[in-house]
Amino acid sequence: MSDSAAVDRAVFTALNDPTLLALLPDGVYFGVAPQSKTKVAIVMLPSHVDTDQFQGTAFETSTYMVKAMVKENSTTRANDAAARIQVLMLALPAPAGYTVTVVRRSERIAYTEADPDNPDILWQHRGGLYDVMVAPL
């Protein structure tokens, strides 16, 4: 029996990459990072669809939002981290119990917002929505 959480674990394993963590030393978080962290990768799962076949699942498609969140006025670090995120996501290792059939970036994320405590400081958000299709073994 397949476990969809294995796909989540594969994403986090891929993102715990030394090159990415050098750019985002405060780590990789699901949903939200602690308030004190200023250079992080955020992962969310806004969508998941199972495609049924006979008595089981033929495919699972998870859409992951993966982005760098950097508290800097420059976009350089966030852009470099987003490029590394794309390399890592497109080379996603097979999760336990699955075969990876397709990984693609369906949308790009790139926006800036002012820090709520100090509008002179900016948060850079860069990354993408990644569709990960897997087939249970």
N, C-alpha and C positions, 0 to 999 in steps of 0.2 A: 504494500500500500504506500502510495506516495504521500509526502508531507509538504504542503505548500510553503511552510516556514523554511524548508531547506533552500528554497530559491532566495528568500530574504537573507539567509546566512551566506549564500554564495555571493550576493551583492556586497555585503559587509566585508567578507573576506577579500574580495577584489579591491575594494576601496581602502582597505588598510594596507596601502602600498607606500613604501618608503619615500618615493618621489612626491606623491600626493601629500603625505603627512609632513614633508619638509615645507610645502607651500601652505598647508593648513594644520599647523602643529597642535591646535586645540582639539583635534579629533573628528570622528564621524559619529553623527547622532541620528536617531530615528525621530522625526517630527520636530523636535525643538532641542536646542542646546542650552546648557546652563547660562544664566545671564552674564556671568563674568567672562565667557569665552568670546573671542573676537575674530578668530580665523578657523572656521569649521566647514565641514561638509554636512549637509542635511539631506536625509533620505526620507521620502514619503511614498506611500502606496495608494494613490488616488483611485486606482481601478484594477480589478481582477476579474477575469472571465474564464470559466471552464467551458470547453467544447466537448460535449458528450459523444460517446460512441458505444453503441450496444449497452453493456451493463457497467460502463466505467467512463473515465475521462480520457479523451484522445489527446487533447492539448490543454494547457493552461497559459493564458496570456496575462501577464502582470505589467502594468504601466507604473514605472517608478519615476518619481520626480527626484532628481539628484542635482544638487547645486552647491556651489561654494558660496559661503556668506562671509564677507570680509569687511571689517570695520576700518576702512581706509579711504581716503579721498581719491587715490589713484585706482585705476581699474586693472593694472598690470597683473597683480597677484591673482585676482579673481579670474581673469581671462586665462592665465596660465593653468590655474587649477581646473577650470572648465575643460580646457583642452586635454588635460591628463585624465579627467573623469571620463571623457568620451573614449579615449584609448582603452581604459580599463573596462568600461561597460561593454564595448564592442568585442572585447576578448574574454567575456565572462566565462569562467570555468563551469563545467557541468555540475549542477547541484546533486547531492546524494539522491539517488533514486530517479534521476531524470536525464534526458538528453536535451541539450540546447538546440532548438531548431532555427530560431531567428532572434537576433538582437538588433534593434535599430533605434536611432534617435528620431522621434516623430515631431518634436518641437524644440526650439532653442529658447532658453531663458536668459534674459539680459535686461536688468533694470537696476536703478539706484534709488535709495530712499534716505531721507535725513534721519539721523539718530533722534529718538523722541526726547532725550535729555539735553541734547546739544545739537541744534540744527546746522551748525557749522561742520559737524562730523558726518560723514556719509557711510552708508552700508552698501556694498556692491554685491549683487546677486547674479551669479553666472552659472549656467549648467544646461540641463535639458530634461525633457520627458523621454524616457527610454522604454520601448515595448520589448518585453522579454517573453518569448514563446518557448515553452518547454513541453516535452512529451514524457509522461511517466514510463519508466522501464517495465 
